[in-house]
Amino acid sequence: MCGIWALFGSDESMSVQCTCAMKIAHRGPDAFRFENVNGFTNCWFGFHRLAIVDQLYGMQPLRIKKFPYMWLCYNGEIYNHQTLRKQFEFDCQTKMDGEILLHLYDRFGIKKMASLLDGVFAFILLDTANRKVHVGRDTYGVRPLFKLLTDDGFLALCSEAKGLIDITHGMGTPASIVPFPPGHFEVFDLKPSGKVQSIQMEQFHCCRQQPSHAIYDTVEKLPISLDEELVKSNIRNLFENAVRKRLMAHRRIGCLLSGGLDSSLVAATLVKLAKEEKLPYPIQTFAIGSDDSPDIVAARKVATHIGSEHHEVTFTVEEGIEVVKDVIFHLESYDITTIRASVGMYLISKYIRQKTDSVVIFSGEGSDELTQGYIYFHKVSLMKLILQWTISVQAHFVSLSFSLELRVPFLDHRFTAYYLSLPEEMRVPRDGVEKHLLRESFKGLDLIPDEILWRRKEAFSDGLTSVKKSWYTYLQEHLESMVNDDDMEEAYKRFPHNPPRTKEAYYYRQEFEKHYPDRAQWLSHYWMPRWIDAIDPSARTLSIYKPEKDQ
């Protein structure tokens, strides 16, 4: 995991501009480089490194003797880089997974290059010989990337929006900062002045399509059959392969474990494969919650079952409330449910960084969107869900505030493509049980305890505390005194875009504006359960929510 930053065509003093790159220093504590492009004095790369692969040659921008005219800054992991090296007989100079981008680009061009990458990534590839700048991002946007482009062709790019908000430019009107679209690449012409002109924006992969790199995968082409036993076998094989390929690391691997279905499957499979691969250390698992948290209890059962080195992080309500401001800063968002969920993620990430040596952290994120895990999905047509499906790995931003790298097997390209190719009737909840197909696929294997395999969905922010009093209730009670009634009456005037309707929402918006003034458009709308009458984003407020008896 790293932080990337680049400017093309800046008219302002670089001594001032480069300070903006330091706002993402938390993404890479191991090394930093700031470098201008030969022949283009107003084009710069900034790079913060978290060393995961190739400790010796991992600095960027990456340049190699074979392609002296190419400059590469990328953030991510390419899991099939060794397979592609062998398949196309590339003569690589380093062990860096990212070097494969240069060889693929030289051989096939930008579109095929991007489509052959099995991994998570955001890249900036400069080709000075052909005066082109190429930018791209992985299918689900697991690795973030933000873009600022002015009307006169000044381009700025960064892993986080906070690295761009203070960038100065010669235009009279403020430039918008937008997330680069997942699954796309963009090509810019590079002018002698260093400024650019966009000439191509194209999607290279859609989540419902079998990825181009599948033909080179270690799991061969799957048999085409809707026999349920064969489908379940395919799901198991692809999921195990998704975890196995993500073992690529020179740093210690750990796993978040909430005690829910998704994180438990990831942790159990990870422990199993770590033993098979003879990793020289036990897998550490991490759970967080209050003393009476149902997640803490469930995670403890799973850890005992799979034999992980388990860590429990307990926190008080006061400790959680204390970090809300930091969470908003790192998230770059004022979305209610995202902030609630990210407090626990922030605290557990802090613990992992300060108390352990695990750096590469596996997570069960992405499964709920893929397998219809949210409780309100019982009420929605799957086609509506797919058409409106977007993935946002918010834990990525919070975990990186403590220089951790997040890995999400459920968002593996082949796994998601196969799962979404199955008929709707196989994927929808059955008998009131969400993720029924996924649960059935691992039934009878003793991979995780049966009570966990069939444990109902509990949102991460809800599972932090017992049903007797939810985390969101504590937050609302505390923030009630932080915002007065007069503020709420003026909320629609002060915040015309996404006006806050509660004091909790008002407080979040107020803190967001302190760091990111006039950037409210970054959030198009508040996340709220659709297709059901919801008054709050917490699942515990829904009429269909039924707590476990022991909660």
N, C-alpha and C positions, 0 to 999 in steps of 0.2 A: 504494500500500500504506500502511496506517495501523494505528493501534492504537485500539480503542474500549473504553470502560469506562463503566458506568452503575450507579447505585443507585436503588432505589425503596423508600421506607419505612424508611430507616435511623433507628434510635433512638439511635445513638451519635454522638459528636462528629465532625463532618465534617472538622475539621482533622487528625484522626487517620486517618480512612478514606481521605482523598484521597492520602495517602502511598503507598497500595497501587497507585494508578494509575501511579505513577512506575516501578513494576517492569517496565512494558512500554514504557519510553521509547525503547528501541532500535528500536521499530517505526516511529517517526516523528521523525527528528531535525530536520525543517525548522520545526516550530512545535508549540506545545502550548496547549490551552485547557481550563479547568475551569469549569463553569457550572452554576448551579442553575436549576430550573424555576420560572418565575413562578407564585406561588400554592401551590407545593409545596416548602417550604423543606427538606424531607428527601429530595428527589429531585434527583440530580446526574448530569451527563454529564462524562466526561473524554475527551480526544481528542489523540492524537499523530499528526502529519501527515508523511507522505512525499509531497511534491508531485509528481504525475505528470500530472494533467490540470487545466486552469484554475488557473494560478498565482495569479490575483488573488482569486477567490471560492471558494477551496477549503477554507476553514476550516469546522469543524463544532463543535457541532451545527448543521446546515444549517436555516435558516429563511428564508422568502421572504414578501414582502408579501401575496401572494395567499392564503396559508394561514398566518396568524399563529399559529394554534393547533396547528400541527404542528412537531415537533422530530425531526430525523433525524440519527442517527449511523450511518455505514456504512463498511465496509472492503471494497474490491473494485473491480472494473471492470465496467461495463455496456456491452458492445460494440455493442449495437443502439440506444443511446439516441438517436442522431440519426435513425435510421429511424423510431423510435416517435414522436418529436417531429413529424416530417412526416406520418406516417400519421394521427395523431389531432389534428393542428393545435394542439398545445399551445403556449401563450405562455410560454416559459421566460425566466427572469431572469438565469441564469448559463450558463456553458458546462460546468458540472459534469455528468458523466454521471449522478451520483446524484440530481440534481434530478428526473429522470424518475420516480423512485419516488413522489414527492409527488403529481404529476399523475395517475399511474396509480391510485394509492390513492383519490384524490378521485373519479375517474371510474368506477372499476370495483370498488373494494374490495380487501381484502388478498390474497385467493386468486388472483384473476386478475392482480393486480399482480405477484405473485411468479412466476407461470407465464409471464408475457410477458418476463421479464428473461433476456436471452442474455448470460451472463457468469458471473463468480465473485463471491460476495458474502456478507457477514454484516451484518445490519442490525437496528437498534433504532429503531422509529418510534413516537413518542408523539403521540397525538391527545388534547389536553386538552379539546377541545369535547365529545367523546363519551366522555371518560375511559377510554381504551383504550391499552394498550401492546402493540405488535406486534413480534415477534422472528422472524427467518428466516435461513436459511442455504442456500447453493447446493447443487445436486444431489449433487455428489461431496464436499462439505465441503472444497473447495480452500482456502477462507478459513475459518479456525478461529473458534469461538465457544464459550465455556464459561458455565455457568449455576449459580448458587447460589440456592436457594429454601428459605426456612424455613417451618415449619408455620404461623407466624403472618402469613405474607404478605410478608416482606422479600425482595426480589429484587435480585440483583447479577449483572452480566454483564460479560464481558471477553474480549478476543481471545486471551488466554492464561490458563491456570489460575493461574499464579504471581501474577497481579494480584488474585486472590480469596482466596488461602490465609490471609492475615492480616486479612481483613475481620472485624470484630467485630459481634455481634448479641446481642439480649437472650435468646435461647433457651438453655436449659440444656444441650442436647445439640448436638454438632457438626453442622453442616449439610454435606451432601454437595456436591461440585463435580463436575458431569457435563458432557460435551461436548453441545452442542445438536445434535440429529439432522440430518444433511444432507437436503436436499430437503423440509424441513418448515417450517411457520410455526406460531407459537403466539400466542394472543390472551389478554391479561390485562385484567380489569376493574381500573381504578385507583380506589382508595377515597380519600376526603378526607384520610385520614391519610398518604397516599402509598404505603401497602401495596397489594398486588395479590392477585388470585385468578385462577387459570388457568381459562378457560372454553372454550378450543378449541385442540387440537393436531391438525394435519392435514398429510398429505403433498401437495405440489403438483406434484411431478414425479418419475417413476421413470426410471432410466437406459435401460430397454428401450422406453420410449414416445417417440414423436415429440413434441418439445416444442411447446407452443402457439405460440411465437414463430416457428416455422418458416415459417408462411404469409407472414411479412413479411421473410424472409431474402433476401439478394442472390442466393443460389443457389436457383433455382426448384424446384418439386416434381420429385423424381427419377422417371424412368420405372421402372415396376414390372416387373422382368424378372430372371430368374436366369441369363441368358446371361452366361457368365463374363467375356467382354470388356467387356460393359456394366457389370457389377459392379465390375470393376477401374477402369473410367473414373469411375464414381461415387465410389469410394474416393479417387481422386486429386483429383477436383474438391472434395469435401468437406474433404479434408485441407488443400488449398491455401487454401480459404476460411477454415478454422480458423486458419491462420497469418496470413492477410491481416488479418482483423478484429482480431487482437491487436497489430497495429502501432500502435494508438491510444496515443500517448504524447508528452509534451513533453520527455522525458528520453532520453538515449542508450540504444539497445537493443543487447544482446549475447546470446550463446547458450552454454550449457554443451555441450561436445562430448567425449564419452567415446570416440568412434570406433566405437561400437556402431550397430546399425541405426537405432534410434529417434532418438537425438540427431543422427545424421548426416542423416536425412531432414528433421528440423526445421531444422537449420542450413542445409542446402542450399536448402530452400524459402524460408527467411528471407532468405538472401543474394539469391536470385533476385527475390523480391518487393520487397526494399529497393531494388534497382536500378530496377525498374519504377516504384516510387513515388517515385524520385529522392530518397531520404533523403540529407541533406547530410553523411554520414559513412559510412565502411566498417563493416560488421558485425564486431564483435570476437567471437572464439570462444575458449573456455577449456577446457583439459584439465589433469588432475592425475594424478600417479602417481609412483612411484619411478623411478629411472633406467632400470630394466629392465622397466617396466610395459608390458604389451601394449596397454593403452588409449592410452598416450602415443604409441606408434608408429602405431596405427590412426588416431587423431585427426589426427596430422600429415599423413597421406595424404589424409584428407578435406579438411582446411583448404587444402592445396595445390590440390586438385581444384576446390573451389568458390570459391577466391580470397578467403578471409576474412582479417582481421587477427588472426593466431593467437597466443595466449599459452599457454605451457606452465609449469605450476607443479609443481616437483618438491619432494618432502619426504622427510625421513629418518624412520625408524621412531620415533626419539626425539621428533621434532617431533609426530608423530601421537599418540603416547602422552601427551604433555604436555597436549594439549587435551581429553582424554577427559572430564575433570571438567566443563569448560565445556559440552561437547556434551550431557552428561546434564542439566545445568541448563536449557539452552535447549530440549531435546527434551521435558522433563517425562516421561521414560520410562526404564525400565531394560531394555527389550527388547534382546536380544543383537544380532540382525542389524541392527536399526535404528541402534544405536550404532556398530557397525562401519562401516556405510555412511556415516553422517553425519560421521565424522571428516574424510573427504576433502572432503565438501561444506562443512564449516566452514572448512577451510583455503583452499579455492578462493574461497569467499565473502569471506573476509578479504582475499585478494589483490585481488579485483575492486574492493572498496571502497577499499582503500588505494592501489592502483597504477593505476587506470583511472577513467574517468568514466562507464562503463556502469552503469545503475541498474535498467533493466527487463531481466530475464534470462529467455530462453526455455529450456525444458527438455523432454526426451523422456519425462518421467515419466507414468505412467498407461498406457502402451502395453502393458507386459507383462501387466497384469491384463486388459486388453481383448482382446488378440490371442493370449492363451495363450503368452506369451513365456518363462515360467520353464521350465527344463529338465524339472522333475518333472511338468509338465503333460502330458507324453507318456503318463503313466500314469493320467490321470483322465478320467472322463466329463465332457463340457462342461456338461451340465445340473447336475451336482454343483458345478462351478466357479461357474456363474452364481448358483446359490442361495446360495453362500457368499461371493460377490464383494463385497469392500469396498475402497474407495480411501482411501488415507491419504498425502497428499503431505508426507512428513516433511521433505523438503528445504526446504519453506516455513519451518518454524520455525528451521532453522539459517541459511538465507540472510537471514532477517530480523534475526538477531542482528547483522548488519552493514548493516541498512537497505536491502536489495535487494528488488525485487519479482519474484516468480516467475510465469511464464506457461507454461501447459501445453496446447498445441494438441490433444494426443491425448485430452483430456477434454472436448473440444467437444461440446455437447449433440447437435447433429445428426449429427456423425461417429459418436459412440458408439451413438446410437439406430439408425442405419443398419447399422453393423457387427454389432450384436447381433440385428438382424432377419433376418440371413442364416441359411440352414440350417446346422445343426451340421457337416455333412460338408464344408462349404466353409471352415470356420474352424479345424478341428483340424489339428495338425501332419501333414505329409505326407512320406513317405520319410525319416523321422527329422529333418525340418527344422521347427522351430517358426516361427510367424508366416509360414507359407508363402504365404497369400493376400496379406498385406501386401507381402511381397517381390516376388511376381509382379506386383502392381499397379504397381510402379515399375521393372520389368525393361525393359531396352532403351532407357531414356530418357537415360542418361549423367548423371543427376542426381547420383549418388554412384558411386564406383568399384565395379565388380562384386564385388571381393573383400570389400568392406564390406557390400554389399547381401546377400551370402550368408554373412557372418561369423556364427558361432554365438553364442548368448547368453552373455555374461559378466557376472555381477553386478557392480555398481559397486564394492562393497567388495573383491571378488576381483580385478577388473581393475587395481586400484591397484598390485599387485605381480605379479611373474612366478609361474608355476606352480611353479617350483623351491622357492619358499617363500612361502606366502600371507600376506596381511595378518593374518588371524585367528590364524595360527600365531605370529606375532610378538607379538600381544596376549596370547595365552595364556601364552607363555613369560615375558613380563614380569610378568604378574599372578600367576603361580604363587607368587612370593615375597611377594606383598602380602597373601595370605590363608593362614592356617595350617590344618593338618588338624583341629585342635580346633574351629575356626570352622565348618568344613564338617560336622562331626558334629552340631553344634547348629543347623544351618541350618533344619531343618524346624520346630524349636521357635521360633526367633527370627522366621522369616518363613513362617508357616503358609500364607499366600496366595502362590501361585507360588513355592514354595521353590526356591532356586537349586541346580542339580545339579553345577555346575562352579565352580572358583575364579574364572573370568572372570565368570560370572553373579553370583556372590556379591559381587564387588567393585563391579559396576555397581549392584546393589541397595543396597549399603551407602552409596554416594555419593548415590543417589537419595533415600534416607531422610534424609540430612542436610538436603536442601533441601525435601523434601516428606514430612515424617513422617506416618505413618498414612494415606498416600494410595496404597497399593499397589494398591487396587482399580481405579485408573485403567487398569491393564493387565489385561485379562480373562485373557489367556494369552500365553505366549511364542510368537512367530511361529516356526513350524517347518514344513517341507514336509510336506504331507499326501499321502495315497494312495501313499506310498512309504516304505520303511524308512529313516528318516533319524536320524542321531545328532547332527547339528550343522546349523544353518541355512545354512551355506555350501554352495553348489552344488558346490564342488570336492570335497566329501566324498561325493557321491552316486556310486553304482556306474555310473550311466549317463553320467557326465561324461567327456568326452574332450577334452583340450586340443588347441589348434592345434599343428602341428608346430614352429612357430618360437617357442613360448612356453616 
